[in-house]
Structure formats: structure tokens, C-alpha cells
Amino acid sequence: MNITATYRENVFSNKEEMDKAVDNHIYHNADKLPTSNRKVLRSIAGHAFSPMGTAHLKIETIAGEVGCSESTVSRAIKRLVEL
């Protein structure tokens, strides 16, 4: 299954700005984000460069990177979108 996670094109001017936004999101939602959700978010952010803030990944790729099942990744993405 392919997914496209797009925040907004060119919303970040550089990687450091995007990383700070990810860190802030995790900090402000720490009580709502299990470790697996945080890992999924960081995995997606780690591939979100072309254009900055946009990632095109397969769920199986994310699952392999973070060491969890594809269903866990799907649930994490759903949760992240809800926040």
C-alpha cells in the first residue's frame, strides 16, 4: 500500500526548521503519542525533503525502519493525522 504524507509544499525552508517542528509536535503531544507513533513520525520526517516537508513512502518501508508491523504504522499515521 502506498501513502503520501504531505504537510504543505515549502512550509519549511530547511531541514533544521522541519526537525524543530517535529520535536515541538512530539513535545506538545507527548501524552497522546506512544513511542511507536513518535518513531513513525521521525521516519517520515527523515524522508521529507523533495520538496521540503513532503514524504512518499510505503508503509512497509516505514515498518522496516522503525521495527514494527505495517498495521502499527497505519494506526500511527491515522493518529498523527488526527492530531
Backbone as JSON Lines, residues from 0, in Angstrom:
{"i":0,"aa":"M","n":[0.84,-1.17,0.0],"ca":[0.0,0.0,0.0],"c":[0.89,1.24,0.0]}
{"i":1,"aa":"N","n":[0.64,2.16,-0.88],"ca":[1.37,3.42,-0.93],"c":[0.57,4.51,-0.24]}
{"i":2,"aa":"I","n":[1.27,5.36,0.47],"ca":[0.63,6.53,1.07],"c":[1.46,7.75,0.69]}
{"i":3,"aa":"T","n":[0.84,8.87,0.71],"ca":[1.56,10.11,0.51],"c":[1.24,10.99,1.7]}
{"i":4,"aa":"A","n":[2.27,11.35,2.42],"ca":[2.1,12.25,3.56],"c":[2.61,13.61,3.13]}
{"i":5,"aa":"T","n":[1.73,14.56,3.03],"ca":[2.1,15.89,2.6],"c":[1.62,16.89,3.62]}
{"i":6,"aa":"Y","n":[2.51,17.68,4.14],"ca":[2.1,18.73,5.08],"c":[1.66,19.93,4.26]}
{"i":7,"aa":"R","n":[2.54,20.67,3.73],"ca":[2.28,21.74,2.75],"c":[3.59,21.98,2.04]}
{"i":8,"aa":"E","n":[3.53,22.11,0.77],"ca":[4.74,22.32,-0.01],"c":[5.44,23.59,0.44]}
{"i":9,"aa":"N","n":[6.75,23.48,0.65],"ca":[7.62,24.6,1.0],"c":[7.25,25.27,2.32]}
{"i":10,"aa":"V","n":[6.64,24.55,3.24],"ca":[6.31,25.14,4.53],"c":[7.57,25.3,5.39]}
{"i":11,"aa":"F","n":[8.59,24.5,5.13],"ca":[9.86,24.6,5.85],"c":[10.94,25.08,4.89]}
{"i":12,"aa":"S","n":[11.78,25.99,5.36],"ca":[12.85,26.45,4.48],"c":[14.07,25.57,4.52]}
{"i":13,"aa":"N","n":[14.21,24.75,5.58],"ca":[15.36,23.86,5.67],"c":[15.06,22.7,6.62]}
{"i":14,"aa":"K","n":[15.98,21.74,6.66],"ca":[15.8,20.54,7.48],"c":[15.73,20.88,8.97]}
{"i":15,"aa":"E","n":[16.55,21.81,9.41],"ca":[16.57,22.17,10.82],"c":[15.22,22.73,11.27]}
{"i":16,"aa":"E","n":[14.61,23.53,10.43],"ca":[13.29,24.1,10.73],"c":[12.24,22.98,10.83]}
{"i":17,"aa":"M","n":[12.31,22.02,9.9],"ca":[11.38,20.9,9.92],"c":[11.6,20.04,11.17]}
{"i":18,"aa":"D","n":[12.87,19.75,11.49],"ca":[13.17,18.95,12.68],"c":[12.66,19.62,13.95]}
{"i":19,"aa":"K","n":[12.77,20.93,14.02],"ca":[12.27,21.66,15.19],"c":[10.75,21.54,15.29]}
{"i":20,"aa":"A","n":[10.06,21.62,14.15],"ca":[8.6,21.48,14.15],"c":[8.19,20.07,14.6]}
{"i":21,"aa":"V","n":[8.92,19.05,14.16],"ca":[8.64,17.68,14.57],"c":[8.86,17.55,16.08]}
{"i":22,"aa":"D","n":[9.99,18.06,16.57],"ca":[10.28,18.0,18.01],"c":[9.2,18.72,18.82]}
{"i":23,"aa":"N","n":[8.76,19.89,18.36],"ca":[7.7,20.63,19.06],"c":[6.4,19.84,19.07]}
{"i":24,"aa":"H","n":[6.07,19.22,17.93],"ca":[4.83,18.43,17.86],"c":[4.89,17.27,18.85]}
{"i":25,"aa":"I","n":[6.01,16.59,18.89],"ca":[6.15,15.46,19.82],"c":[6.08,15.97,21.26]}
{"i":26,"aa":"Y","n":[6.75,17.06,21.56],"ca":[6.75,17.61,22.92],"c":[5.34,17.98,23.37]}
{"i":27,"aa":"H","n":[4.6,18.68,22.52],"ca":[3.27,19.15,22.9],"c":[2.2,18.06,22.89]}
{"i":28,"aa":"N","n":[2.52,16.91,22.28],"ca":[1.56,15.81,22.22],"c":[2.11,14.54,22.86]}
{"i":29,"aa":"A","n":[3.11,14.68,23.71],"ca":[3.79,13.52,24.3],"c":[2.84,12.56,24.99]}
{"i":30,"aa":"D","n":[1.83,13.1,25.66],"ca":[0.89,12.24,26.38],"c":[-0.05,11.49,25.44]}
{"i":31,"aa":"K","n":[-0.11,11.9,24.17],"ca":[-1.01,11.26,23.19],"c":[-0.26,10.4,22.18]}
{"i":32,"aa":"L","n":[1.08,10.41,22.24],"ca":[1.87,9.69,21.23],"c":[2.7,8.59,21.86]}
{"i":33,"aa":"P","n":[2.31,7.34,21.64],"ca":[3.16,6.25,22.1],"c":[4.5,6.28,21.34]}
{"i":34,"aa":"T","n":[5.47,5.57,21.85],"ca":[6.79,5.52,21.24],"c":[6.73,5.14,19.77]}
{"i":35,"aa":"S","n":[5.88,4.19,19.41],"ca":[5.79,3.76,18.0],"c":[5.33,4.91,17.11]}
{"i":36,"aa":"N","n":[4.42,5.75,17.58],"ca":[3.95,6.9,16.81],"c":[5.07,7.91,16.59]}
{"i":37,"aa":"R","n":[5.87,8.11,17.63],"ca":[6.99,9.04,17.53],"c":[8.02,8.53,16.52]}
{"i":38,"aa":"K","n":[8.27,7.24,16.56],"ca":[9.23,6.65,15.62],"c":[8.73,6.77,14.18]}
{"i":39,"aa":"V","n":[7.43,6.55,13.97],"ca":[6.84,6.68,12.63],"c":[6.97,8.13,12.15]}
{"i":40,"aa":"L","n":[6.66,9.08,13.0],"ca":[6.77,10.49,12.63],"c":[8.21,10.84,12.26]}
{"i":41,"aa":"R","n":[9.16,10.39,13.04],"ca":[10.57,10.68,12.75],"c":[11.03,10.0,11.45]}
{"i":42,"aa":"S","n":[10.52,8.8,11.19],"ca":[10.86,8.11,9.95],"c":[10.35,8.89,8.75]}
{"i":43,"aa":"I","n":[9.09,9.32,8.81],"ca":[8.52,10.1,7.71],"c":[9.29,11.4,7.53]}
{"i":44,"aa":"A","n":[9.57,12.09,8.63],"ca":[10.31,13.35,8.55],"c":[11.71,13.14,7.98]}
{"i":45,"aa":"G","n":[12.28,11.98,8.26],"ca":[13.62,11.69,7.75],"c":[13.69,11.52,6.25]}
{"i":46,"aa":"H","n":[12.53,11.39,5.61],"ca":[12.46,11.23,4.16],"c":[11.75,12.4,3.49]}
{"i":47,"aa":"A","n":[11.44,13.42,4.25],"ca":[10.62,14.52,3.73],"c":[11.47,15.69,3.23]}
{"i":48,"aa":"F","n":[12.07,15.49,2.05],"ca":[12.99,16.51,1.56],"c":[12.7,17.03,0.17]}
{"i":49,"aa":"S","n":[11.87,16.4,-0.61],"ca":[11.75,16.81,-2.0],"c":[10.29,16.89,-2.43]}
{"i":50,"aa":"P","n":[9.62,18.01,-2.34],"ca":[10.07,19.26,-1.72],"c":[10.08,19.14,-0.2]}
{"i":51,"aa":"M","n":[10.74,20.06,0.47],"ca":[10.89,20.03,1.92],"c":[9.53,19.9,2.59]}
{"i":52,"aa":"G","n":[9.4,18.9,3.47],"ca":[8.16,18.67,4.2],"c":[7.24,17.65,3.55]}
{"i":53,"aa":"T","n":[7.66,17.05,2.42],"ca":[6.83,16.07,1.71],"c":[7.56,14.73,1.68]}
{"i":54,"aa":"A","n":[6.84,13.67,2.02],"ca":[7.44,12.33,2.0],"c":[6.56,11.38,1.2]}
{"i":55,"aa":"H","n":[7.18,10.53,0.43],"ca":[6.49,9.5,-0.34],"c":[7.1,8.16,0.04]}
{"i":56,"aa":"L","n":[6.42,7.44,0.93],"ca":[6.95,6.18,1.46],"c":[5.88,5.1,1.45]}
{"i":57,"aa":"K","n":[6.35,3.87,1.36],"ca":[5.45,2.74,1.55],"c":[5.38,2.43,3.04]}
{"i":58,"aa":"I","n":[4.22,1.98,3.47],"ca":[4.05,1.61,4.87],"c":[5.05,0.53,5.25]}
{"i":59,"aa":"E","n":[5.3,-0.4,4.36],"ca":[6.26,-1.47,4.67],"c":[7.66,-0.91,4.87]}
{"i":60,"aa":"T","n":[8.02,0.15,4.18],"ca":[9.33,0.78,4.36],"c":[9.44,1.39,5.76]}
{"i":61,"aa":"I","n":[8.41,2.11,6.16],"ca":[8.4,2.72,7.49],"c":[8.45,1.63,8.55]}
{"i":62,"aa":"A","n":[7.65,0.58,8.38],"ca":[7.62,-0.52,9.35],"c":[9.0,-1.14,9.52]}
{"i":63,"aa":"G","n":[9.7,-1.34,8.42],"ca":[11.04,-1.9,8.48],"c":[12.01,-0.98,9.2]}
{"i":64,"aa":"E","n":[11.89,0.3,8.97],"ca":[12.79,1.27,9.61],"c":[12.58,1.37,11.11]}
{"i":65,"aa":"V","n":[11.33,1.35,11.53],"ca":[11.05,1.57,12.95],"c":[10.89,0.26,13.73]}
{"i":66,"aa":"G","n":[10.87,-0.87,13.02],"ca":[10.8,-2.16,13.7],"c":[9.44,-2.5,14.27]}
{"i":67,"aa":"C","n":[8.39,-2.2,13.52],"ca":[7.04,-2.56,13.97],"c":[6.24,-3.08,12.78]}
{"i":68,"aa":"S","n":[5.04,-3.51,13.04],"ca":[4.21,-4.09,11.97],"c":[3.61,-2.99,11.09]}
{"i":69,"aa":"E","n":[3.17,-3.39,9.91],"ca":[2.53,-2.45,9.0],"c":[1.23,-1.92,9.58]}
{"i":70,"aa":"S","n":[0.51,-2.76,10.32],"ca":[-0.74,-2.29,10.94],"c":[-0.46,-1.24,12.02]}
{"i":71,"aa":"T","n":[0.66,-1.39,12.75],"ca":[1.04,-0.38,13.74],"c":[1.36,0.94,13.05]}
{"i":72,"aa":"V","n":[2.06,0.88,11.92],"ca":[2.38,2.09,11.16],"c":[1.09,2.76,10.68]}
{"i":73,"aa":"S","n":[0.17,1.98,10.16],"ca":[-1.1,2.54,9.68],"c":[-1.86,3.24,10.8]}
{"i":74,"aa":"R","n":[-1.91,2.61,11.96],"ca":[-2.58,3.22,13.11],"c":[-1.86,4.49,13.55]}
{"i":75,"aa":"A","n":[-0.53,4.46,13.54],"ca":[0.25,5.63,13.94],"c":[-0.01,6.8,13.0]}
{"i":76,"aa":"I","n":[-0.02,6.54,11.7],"ca":[-0.28,7.6,10.73],"c":[-1.67,8.18,10.93]}
{"i":77,"aa":"K","n":[-2.64,7.31,11.16],"ca":[-4.01,7.8,11.41],"c":[-4.03,8.7,12.63]}
{"i":78,"aa":"R","n":[-3.34,8.29,13.68],"ca":[-3.29,9.06,14.91],"c":[-2.6,10.41,14.7]}
{"i":79,"aa":"L","n":[-1.49,10.39,13.97],"ca":[-0.75,11.62,13.69],"c":[-1.59,12.6,12.88]}
{"i":80,"aa":"V","n":[-2.36,12.09,11.94],"ca":[-3.22,12.95,11.13],"c":[-4.3,13.58,12.0]}
{"i":81,"aa":"E","n":[-4.82,12.81,12.95],"ca":[-5.88,13.31,13.84],"c":[-5.4,14.44,14.74]}
{"i":82,"aa":"L","n":[-4.13,14.41,15.08],"ca":[-3.6,15.46,15.97],"c":[-3.39,16.72,15.19]}
